[in-house]
Structure formats: structure tokens, C-alpha cells
């Protein structure tokens, strides 16, 4: 039987139309979407064919020029069809998309096999011709392209997938959307590809972010869940009960030894744990046999006995939660090494030549759209969910490519994004408990909008990690490094649905294997400064197992400071909000009327300079800048203050409005001056903490979360206690002595 290899290249053609509430004019010219305003081009033709089909390495429409037929329909849509002899027909349908704006269209592609042979459709490409000058602004945030034109209008284009991965390729005159759509079509069968959104709007670069958010809302892709405050304020720690990756996951020794590290890690400021996969992956009694590591699961129904088994895993999770910390587990999906996966041979992914895929060297890979495999994963997740975890990191969420032998569908690439989305919801349902919505972290090369808008789903942040791994080089000039940092984070800003949370880390187990830890590549100073960047930008900072070695006190201080300043975990970000030094990465964060400034000196030089708050400085006639890391302070006058940073220093600064100020340079906090012994001292203690008052002077200590109770031992003596710690108060000689022992770092510093 003849089997044709088919690639579809989609290029825009559209109807003649006049916008109902704007002065842009759309015309269909030679199969392209052409638009203009007052004689100025917005979208135009290209020398390339407006649509093309690749069969056996021959571009069909380029070789056999075929004029399209145009069918204007009563609902305002237009169908444009290219029939190529007895091979096939390409049909583009442009539908108005008023949910976005009156000048918006959804462009859908359909291909029909008109031959008498089986055809393999392997890709589709949508093209848009731009008439704009290359000097104008373009924003390319991975999942969309928005660009200015020479007219009053700018253009946005994005994609609504039907289960296939896609990528934007912007150029000076063409913008392409490459869709990895793969179908095996029998004679007469059709394949419907996703929809490209194209819209015009009056506005420039400053409107790009709002326009992309409007697109997300118009297709129902917006964050609907209000994440709990503790999650936004979390510091995440990736750890394996076997050990870290440099030791081949074998130097910790299991669940019980790891549980003994929890207090130590809590003291570091860790509040959220990602415990690497725990399903059986080694064969007792030889710890070196069986699966290569915990990502080579052998049995999805058992927790590994070498690590301690189910009982000790439950104990680890119970202890984590008793300390007020939050545990996440992990699920490994590829499954070919497991006995359950081996039993589902009909769902092993095969390529177009019917060859089994074996990307990991330990067995075949499963099709995520398989109902049978989804049931295996459902039960595997329930096993760890019932041990008390609050969510999961999902390994290799994107799957392993098209399955050309799927028993379910001839849409071979549905095993990619389509199957991944089904599996994601399957995991969410199986990990849900009556007390809370599960937290899911799908591992993906890109933080795909399609993953993030259901439930509590965090972006894995792989692009951030890759930036630190691949785009920063030892010896790079600090000014250049800061420019690169701004370029990356500004381009990312607003690219995902509003409210999305993304992990921020320098290292994870994959990058450590590939490139080593950042401290090995850059040294301690720059590594600390770059982690300071992770603390400053929106997202959840993360450390990989033993990243704290050699930096414990630094990390403890910056974690404590970040918890105290809510704008860093909850607020909006402005990357141009402070003018300071080109060697210092700076951000301004704002939340509920409060302002914070984050500084990370990425140079080996001391910096001492004026810092000027731009937008946030308006109205700051008198204020004070307080670094919650070092305790340094500076007076702010009319939005300007002087600040000094040591080499590679990180400062997390709270702006205290209308605070008494003195001096012009940041200095250590003033010493405590006790009240006169003639003044009466009052002491109040309850489940929230303690408050001591002497005249106009007051001190307060918040006990933090936990069931605290106060017991008065005798006159002038009492104890505030819980599982989190113990605070003893003794009032004598005109003073109150406070002795506090915290088992985890939930308490705030004593503030005067």
C-alpha cells in the first residue's frame, strides 16, 4: 500500500470586510489576510504560497499552483478551499471572534484525503504576512506574537489547540505557527487542526500584556482558583529520600533519615517540600539493582521498601505536616519499565515505521491518552495521596511524541498534549482530598497556558532554569548580565494567564546532572546573588537538595526577610521602577498599598549610589527604606534614597511610609533603649503571641501558626507553648524576660 507523508503549511487567506467599529479594512488577496488603514498596510501578502502541502518532500501548491475557491457564509465566516487533483483538499475557515473584539478572527484548518491511499499528515503551519516596519516593537512570549504596525493598529496572534503542541516562529515579514499535528488518514477521512486567533487593536507596546490576557479570557483560559496565601509565600525544596543526584540518589538512606532533617530545613525557611518519586524502583536486597533511579518505576502499586516502605513514608509525611510544613509527592508517567506498563503493550508508543520508542533506555513509553494507563496512574496516585501529601510534581508531563499505532484514534499526536491534558485532570481527581485542592506541578519544557488554568497548577519554570544554565556564563560582565536578566523577565511578564505561579530555581536534579550546580560554575557570591533574583521576581523560589551547603545563614536570612515583606510573594512587579546601578538587578513590588524593593548585586564590586523610585516614588516625600535581610535603613526624600551594597549582596527592602528618618545613608538599626524603670509594664499573652507595653514603647512577638496556648505559672510568670515551640515569660524588676525556643522558623522577629 502507498503511504504518503503529508505536511500542511497554512498561510492566511480571508474575506473582504469592513470592521463594524474601527476603520481597518480587511481584504482577501490571493489567499492572504490583508488589512490596512488609510492606505497604510497592517497585514499583507508574501511571496510564499498562501497554503502549501508537503507530500513525499514535494511542496504541492508550490509545484501545482491552484487558485482557491471562496465561500462567504451567512454567519459571517468565510471558507477558502484548495483542491489539488485527486490528492487532497485544504480548507481554511475564518470565523469572527467577537468575544475578543470586533476585529478578531479564529482561523481553522481542515484537510481531507481525496486519494485512494492512506496518508500520514505530519505537520501544519499557519502563516501571517506583516506589513509593519521592522523598526517597530514586537513581543514574542513563546505562546503568541504581538506587534506594532505603521498604522494606528497593532496585531496579535495566538493559538487555540485541539490536542497538539505548537510553536510560534516570528520573522520580519512572516509569522508562522508550526503545529505538530499528526494524523493517519484513510481515503475520504479528514483532520481538523486547531484555531489561530488573529486580531487588530488600537494600541502600542504598553497594551500588549492586556491584549494577551483578553485573548486568554476569550477562549476560557484564565486562572479561576485563588491560591492559598501560604502557597504564594512558600519556599520549595526538592529532595529525594534516597539522596541527591550526584550520589546517584543513595547517600541519605530513606524516609527515616530524611525525616530527621526536617527541623533543620524548616530552620532554613523551607515551607514546602517536593519529595521525589517513592514507588518501587529497586529490587531488594541489592540497592544497586533494579531501576536506574526512582524515575525508573518498577511497580506502581508499592512504595519502595529500600526507602522504608509505606509505613515509614506515612511517618515522614505526618511529621512534615505536624511541623506546619507542606509535603508534595511525585508521579512518574512514562511507565515502560513497570510491570503494569509492560502489560499494556498495545499502548506502547510506536513511530510511523511501527518501531517502539525507547527514549530512556529502560523500557518502552506509554501513551498518556490510554484509558488503561490512566487507570494505573489513578491508583498509583491514590497510594501516595492517602499517605497525606498535598499534591504532586508530574514527571515528563508533555509525553513522548505521536503514537502512530494508537488503538483509540487516528489522530497520532493526540498522545502528546491531548493525552497530557487528560492525564493531568486524571491526576488532579485521584489526588484530591476532602480537605483541599491538590497542588500540581507538571514538568514541561514551557509553562503552557493549557496546563495552568485548571485547579491549583504551578508552572515548572523550566525556561527560567534554562536561562540560568544556558544564558549566563562565567566571567560575564555584570552590566551585560543585568541586561540579560531584565530582557528575560520583562519578556515573560504577562505571558501566562494572570495569577499564574511559576517555580524559580537555579538547580534541579536534571540541570545538576547536565551542568553541575551554579555554585560550581559561578562561585558562591554570584550564585547567592542569582538566587536573590529568584526571591525578587514573581513566583515560588526553590532550592535543590543540599543547595544550602555553605550558605545556610545567608539563605535563612533572605527567606525570613521575604516572608516578612508580602509584596514579594503577592504583589505586582515593575522591572523599571528603580534607577540605581547597571550592575544591580532591581525590582519594585507593590501589594495592597505597600511597596518593596529587591536588589541583587551581580558584581564583585561594592555599589554606593542614589536609588530613585520612579512610579512608586510619587508621593513618597518622607519614608524609610528598611532592608529586612541586613537591618540596614535609609531615609527616603521625594522618592530618592542613598544605598550601599557589598559585592554580591542581596537586599529585600520594605518601604515604610511616613516613618521617622535620620541621616542619608543606610545604617544598622538603632539600638534598643529600655524604658524608665518608673514606667509601669503591662504584659498580654494569648494564642496569637505576646505584647509588652511600657509607656509609649511596645514590643510584640507573633507566635505564628499552630495551636498555641498560654498558661500562667505564677504571678509574673507564664508559658506560651505548642508543637511549634515554647515561649517563657518572667516579669521582674521593671522588665519582662522572654525566652523563646521555636522548632521551626514561623515566628516573626521581635519588633520594637
N, C-alpha and C positions, 0 to 999 in steps of 0.2 A: 504494500500500500504506500502511495506517495504521501509524505507528511511535510507540509510547508511550514517553514519558520517565518512567522509574521510579526513585524514591528509596526505599530501605528504611530505616526508623527502628526499631531493635531495642531493646526495653525488656524487662527481665528478668521471666521467669516461671519458677517452679521447683517441684520436688516437695515433698511432705511427708516430712520425715526427721528423725531424731534422730542427732546426732553420736555416733560409737562411743566416743570417749574424751574428750569435753568435754561441757559442759552447755548448749550452744547448741542451739536448736530451729529448724529451717528449715520454712517452710510456703509452699505455692503459693497466693497470694491474688490473684485477679483478674489473673493473668498476670505478677505481680511476684515477685521473690525476696524473701521476708520472713523475717527472722531475729530472734530475741530471746533473752534470758537472764533468768530470774527476773522476768519481767514488764517488763523494760527492752528498748526497741527497739534493734536494731542496723541492720537493713535493712528498708525499709518500702515501701508503695505511694506513688504520686504521682498528682496529678490528671491528668497527661498520660496518653494511651493507652499501654499497656504495649508495644504494637508498632504501627507505622504505615507506610504505603506511600504515596509520592507519585507520582501519575500525572497528567501534564498539569496540574501545580500544584494538584491536589486531594488532600488527605490522606484516603486511602481509609478507614482504620479509624475516623478521627475522624468521617467523614461517614456511614459504614455500620458501625455497631457490630456486631461479630461475636464471639461468645464462642468461646474456643479449645477444642479437644479435647486431652485429656491422656492420654498413653500411657506407663505405667510399664513399663520393660523389665527383663528378668531380670538383665542385667549391672549393674543399679543406676542406669542412666541413665533420663532422662525426656524424651520428645519432646512438644512443645507446638506445635500446628498451628493456623494461622489461614487458613481458606479464604474467599476473597472472590469469590463468584459464579463467573463464567467468566473472571475476570481473572488470578488467580494465588493461590499458596499460600506463606505464610511459615511455616517450620518452625524452631523453636529446639530444640536438643538439649543437655541438661545432663548431662555425664559426670563422675563422681568423678575427682579428680586426686590419688590417694594419694601420688604421687611428691613432692608438696609437703607436704601434711598431711591428716589425716582430714576436715578441714572446708574442703576446697578443691574447686572445680569448674571444668571447662572448658565454656564455653558457645559452641556453634557455631550458625551461621545458614545456612539453605539456602532459596533462593527458586526456585519453579518457575512458569514461564509456562503458565497454563491457557487462555490466549486463542488465537484463531486468527490473531493478528497478531504481527509482530516487536516486541519490547520492548527498550528500552535501560535497563538498570539502571545508575544513576549514583552511588549512594552508599548506605552502610549506617551506622546509628548505634545503638550499644548504650547502654542507659540502666540506671543503678543508683540506686535511691532510698535516701537515707541518713536515718536517724532521729536521728543524733547532733546534739548541741548545736553551734551554730556557734562556741562558745567553745573547743571542743576543738581539738587540733592536727591539721593536715593537711599532708602532704608531697606536693608536685606536681613531680616531677623530669622533666618532659617526656614520658617514656615509661611512666608509671604514676602511680597515685594511692594513697596510704595515709593512713588517717585513724583517729583515736580515736573511741570511742563512749562512751555513758553507762554501758555495762556493763563487764565485765572484758575484753572483746574489743576488738581493733582490726580494721580491714578493709583488705585490699589488693586492688587490681585492676590488671591489666596485660594485654598483648595478644600473641598469637602469630599473626603474619601469614601469609597464603598468597600473598604477592607484591604486596600493596597497601600504600600509605602509610596511616598512621593518626595521629590526634591525640586527646589527652585534653582534655576541657573540664570542669573541676571547678566545681561550684556549691554553694550552701548546702544544697540539698535533692536535687539530681540530679548525678550524674557521668555524662558522656557520653563514648563513644569513637566518634569520627567516622572512618569507614573509606572511603577513596577507591576503592571497588570499582566498576569499570565493566565491564559485560557487555552484549553484543548477543545477545539470546535469541530463537531461533525458537520457534514453538509446541511445547510439551512439553519444552523444554530447561530445565535447572536451573543455578543458580550457587551454589557453596559459598563462603561468606565465612570469614574467619579465626576464631580462637577467643579469647574473652575469658576470662582467668583471674580468678576471684573466690575469695578465701579469708579465713577468720577466724583470728585468732591471739591468744593471751593475751599482752599486752604493750602498751607505750605507745610514745611517740615514739622513745625510745632504742633500740627494737628495729626501727625501720623499715628501716634500712640492711641489717641481717642478713636481714630478710624478703625484700627485693627480690633480694638475692643468692641466696637459696634458690629464688626463682622462676626466676631465670636458669638455675640448675643443673638445675631440674626439667624444663626444655624444651631442655636441651643447649646453652645459650647462655652458655658460660663460657670464659675465656681458657685455652687449652691450651698456649701457647708461652711458654717462658721467654725473654724478650727479652735480648739480649746486654747486658752491663754498659755498654759504650761507647755504646750507643744511649740507655740511661737517663740517661747523663751528658752527652749531646750538647747542643751549641748549634747551632741550624739557621740557615741563611742562604739566603733566596730571592734568586736573581739571574738575570738574562737576559743572554745573550751579546750581544744587540743593544743593550741599555741599559735603564734604568729607565722606568717607565710615564709619568712626567711629560715625558720626552723622546720619547714615542711609540716607545720601545724602539729608539732609534737613536743613542745617544751613547757606547756602549762600542766597537763596531766589530767584534765577532766573537769567535771562540774564542781566537785567539792573544792579543789584548789582554786578554781576561778571565783567561787563564792567568797573565799577569804580575801579577795582583792576588792570586793565591792565597797567597803568603807573607805579604803584608800582612794578609789576612783571617785567616790562621792565627795571626798575632801578636795579632790581636784576640781570639782564643779560639774562633773558629769551628771546629767539627769535622765538621759535616755540611752538605752543600750540596744545595739543590733548584735544579737548573738548569732554567729554564723551557723549554717545548717547542722542539724544534730541527728538526722536519720542515719540508719546503719550504713556505714561506708567502709568498714574494715572487718576482717574475719578474725575473731579470737582464736587462739591466744596471741598470735603474732601481729603486733600493731603495725608492722610494715607491709602486711599483705592486704589483699582485697583491693578496694578502690584506691586510686592515687591520693585523693583527699576527700573532704566532705562534699565536694561538688561532683563526686562520682558515686551517687547514692546506689546502694545495692538492694535495699529493702525499704519501701515507703511506709511500711506498717510498723516499724520498730525504731525506737531511739537507741543509738549506738551504745552497746554495753561497755565498750572500752572507755567511753567518756563517763560512764556511771549509770547508764540506763534511765528509764523513765522516772523512777522514784527520785533519783538524785537531781534530774533535770527539774522536776517539780519543786524540789527543795531550793534550787538555785533561783527559780522564778519567784517563789514565795518570799525568799529573803530579799530579793530585789524590790519587791513591792512593799514589804514591811519597812524598808528604809525610805519609802516615799519616792522611789525611782520607778522608771517605766521601761519594761522589757519588750523588745521586738524579737521575733524569730526570723527564720528564713526558709524559703521553699525553693528547691532546685527542680526545674521543669523538664530538662532535656530527656532524662529518663532511660536512655538506651542501655545503660549498664545494670539497671534494676531488674529483678525477676518479674516485676509487674510489667515493665516496658517490653521485656523480651517476649511476653505472652501476647503482645498486640502487634505482631509482625505486619498485619495488613495496614497499620497506621504508621509504619516507619516511612520517613520521607525519602522519596526517590526523585532523581533528576529526570530530565527529558529522555535520557537514554535508558531509563529504568534501573539505574545504578543507585544503590543505597548510599546515603550520606553518612559520613563518619568523621565529623569535624574535630571531635575531642579525642579520638584515638582509643576510646574506651567502650564503644558500642554505638549503635545507630541512634538517630534522634527521632522524637515523636512529633506528630502533627498536633498542634495545640487545639485545632478545631475538632478533634476526635471526641465524641461524647464518652467513649470508653476511657480515654486517657483523662478527661476532665473528671470522671468519677474517681479514678485513682488519686488524683491530686486533691479532690474534695476530701477524701478520707484521710489523706496524708496531712492536710492542713488541720483537720479536726483533732488529730492526735496531739499536735503541739498547741493548738488553741485551747484545748481542755486542760492544759498544764498552766494556763494563766497568762500567756503572752497577750500583748495589746495590739499586735499587728505583725506584719511580715515585710521583709525585703524579698523581692521576687527576682531570682536569678535568670538572666537572658530572657527578658520579657518579650523581645522582638521576634523570637522564634528563629528558624534556621532555613528560611527560604521557601520557595514554592514546592508543593508536593504534587508532582505530576501523576501520581498513582492514587490520589485520594478516593476512597470509596464513597465519599459524601457528595462531591461536586466536581464539575469540570473547570471550575474557577481555581486553578492550581495555586495561585498566590493568595487565596483566602486563608491558607495556613499561616500567613505572615501576620499582618495587622488585624485582619478579621478574626482569626483564631486567637490572637493575643488578647483582643478586647473581650472575647467570650471567656477566655481563661481568667482574665483579671476580675470579671464580675463573679465567676465561679469561686475564686479565692476569697473575694470580699464576703460572699454569702456564707462560705464554710468557716470563715474566721470570725464572723460576727457573734457577739455575745449579747445577752440581755442588758448588760450594764453600759456598753459603749460601742461606738462605731469603730471598726478596726482601722489602723493606720497602715497604708500600703505604700511601698517604695518600689516601683517597677524599674529594674535596671534596663536602661535604654541608651543608645548612643546619643540620642537627642531627647530632650524633655518634650515629648509630643503632647500637643493640646488634647488630643483624643484620649489620652490616659488620665488627664488631670481633673476633669470636671465632674467626676462621679465620686461621692463619698469623700473620705479623707485620703487623698493620694498625693504623695510628695514627689517632686521631680528629683531624680537621682543626681543631677548636677554633673554629668559626665563631661559636658563641654567646659565647665569651669575647671575640673580636674585636668582635662587635656590641655587647657590653656596653661596651667601652671607647669605641666610636664613638658609640653612641646614648644611653647612660645616664649619661655623665659630661659635665658642662657647665662651660665656663669660668666661674670665679668661684664655683663651688660650695663651700660651707663644708666644711673638711676633716673635721669630725666626721660630717657627712652623707655625705661620700664614703666614709669608712671603713665606715660602717654599710651602705652600698650594696654595697661590696666583700665584706664578711662575708656579707651576705644572699645574694649571687650564689654565692660559692664554697661556703658551707655547704649551700645547696640542691642544688648539683651533686654534692657529696661522696657517694660510694656509689651514684650513679645509673646508672653503667655497670658492666658485669661487672668484678669485682675483677681488678686487674692491667692494666686499660686504660691506654694512654698517649695524651695529648691535647696538641696544639700550643698554645703560649701566646704570643701576639704582639699588639702594638699596631697593627701595619700589615701589610697585604699589598697586592698590586697592585690588587685590586678596591676596597678601602677608601680607598686613596690617591687613586684616580680619583674616588670618590664624595664623600669628605670632606676630603681632604688628610691630611698626616701629623700625628700627635699633637703633634709639636714646634711645628707651625704653629698648632695650636688651643690648646695649653695652655702653651707655652713649654718651655724646656729643663729647668727644675727639676722640674716636675710630671711631665713625660714620663719623666725618669730614674727618679723615684720609682715611677711606674706600671710601668716595665719591671722595677724591683726586685720588684714584686708578682709578675710573671711568673716571676722567678727563685726566689721563695719557695714558691709553690704547686706541687703535683704536676703534672708534665707536662714537655714539652720546650720551652724558650724559643726564640723565633725572631725574627730581625731581617729586615726587608725591605731590599733593595739601597739602600745609602747612608744607612741609618738611623744609621750610626756617625759621620757627618759632624758635627763639633763635640763629639762625646762619646767619642772613641776611647779616651782614657786611662781614663775612668770605666768604660766597657764592658770594657776589658781587665782592670781590677782586679776587677770583680764576677764576670766569667767565671772568672778564676783562683781566686777565693775559693770559688765554687760547686763547682768541680772538686775542691777540697781537702776539702770537707765532704760526705761521702757521704749523710748523711740527707736533704739537699736533693734528691738525684736518685733515691734508693732508698727513702726512709723514709715512714712513715705521717705524717699531718698532723693537728694539733689546732689549730682556729681559736680555741679558748677557753683555750689552755694558758698564756697570759701576760696578766697585768694590768699595763698600762703607761700609755699615754696615748690618749684618744679620737681624737687627731689622727694616730696612727701605726697603720698596718696591721701586725699581727704574727701570726706563726705559730710553732708548735713542731713540729719534725720529729724523729722517732726511728727509728733503724735499728740493729739488732744491738747494742743496749745503749748506743748513742751518741745524744746529744741535740744539736740545733742550734736556734737561734732566728733567725728572719728578721724584720727591721724595715724598714719603708718609711715615712718621714715624708712625708706627702702635704700638709703645710702649709709655709708660708713662715716659720714660727716655729722658733726653737731650742727643743728639748724637753729638760728635765733632770728626771728623776723616778725614783722607785723602780720597779723591774720585779720582779714576783712570779710565779715559776713555780708553777703550780697542781699538776696531777698529776705532771708531770715533776720538780717540785721536791722531791718526797718522797724523803728520804734524802740530799739534797744539803746536808749540814751544812757541808762545806768544798769549794769548787770555784772555778773561774775561768772567766769569760766572755771569749773572745778573738775580736775582730772580724777576720776574715781579709781584709777589704777595707782598713781603715784601720790595722790593727795595734793598735788600742785594746784595753785589757783592763780588767776589773773583778773584784773579789772577790765571790764568792757565799757568803752565810751563810744557812743554813737555807732555801735556795731563793729568796733575795731578793738583788738587787744594784741598784746605782745606775748609771744610764746616761744619757749625754748624746748627743743627735743635733742636728746642724746642720740648717738648713732644707733640706728635700727629700733628706736624706741616706738612703742605703741601708746597712744593716749586716747582714752574714751572719756570725753568731756561732756559734762552736763552744764547747760546754760541756766543759771539761776537768776531769774529776773528780779530787778529791784532789790538786789542783795547789797548790804553794806560792803564797800570795797575800799581798798587802800593799796597804794603802790601801782606800778605799771608793768611789772614782770611776774611771771608765775613763780610762786614760792611755796614752801611747805605750809601746811595748815597751821594756824596759830595754836600755841599751847593752851591746854585746859587750865582755867583759873577757877579754883573752887570758891563757892560762896562763903560769905562770912559765917562763922560759927554761931553768930547771934540769930541767923535766919532759921526759921522752922523748916524742917524737911518732911515732906509728905511722900508716902510710898503707896502705889497702887499696883496690884498684880492680879491677873486673871488669865484665862485661856489664850488670850491674844498676845500676852507679853507683860512687860513691866513699864511703869512710868514713875520717874522720880522728879519732884518739884522742890526747888529751893528759891523762894522769891521769884524773880523773873527768869531764872535759869531752869531748864528742864532737860532731862535725858530720857531717851526711850529705847527699849530693846524689843524688837518684834521677834517672837519665838519661831515664826514660820509655820508651815503646815504640820499637821499631826494633832492628836488628841491630848492637848496639854491640860494639866490640872494643877491648881495651887493649893498647897496645904500649909497652914500656919503652925509652926512647930512650937513657938512660944512667943512672948512679947518681943517684937522687933526682929523675929527670925521666921523665915518661911522657905519653902522649896517649891519651885515650878518644875514639873517633870512630865516626860512622855517617853515613847520608844525612840524619839529623836535625840533626847539628851536630858540634861538636868541643870537647873539654874538655882543656886543657893543665895539667899539674900540675908544679910545680917546688918541691922541698923544699930549704930552705937557711936558715941562721941561726936554727934553732929554730922554723921556721914552714913552712907549705905555702902557696904562692901558687897560686890556682885562677883560670884564665882560661877562661871558657865562652862559646861562641857557638852559640846554638840557631837553627835555621832556622824552626822552628815552636815554639809555646809548650807543649811537652809536659812540660818539666822542672819539678819542684817547686822551691819556693824553698829556699835553703839554710837549714836549721833547726839551731839550736844547743841 
